[in-house]
Amino acid sequence: MKHTILVAEDEEVNYMYIEVLFEEEFSDDYILLQAINGQEAGHKTNLLSTINSEYYL
């Protein structure tokens, strides 16, 4: 099972750097998601929590 990492980063170049680092080292183990601000990060966290809860039921 892949783990999901949520990166809250509003600078696209910074996110691209993180994305490249993870693709080179951990692409088989992780899925990266981007949030451009705290509000979006909270929304995505709640959404992922709901999906995971339904998956384990």
Beta strands, then each sheet from edge to edge (+ up, - down):
strand 1: 3-8
strand 2: 30-35
sheet 1: 1+ 2+
end
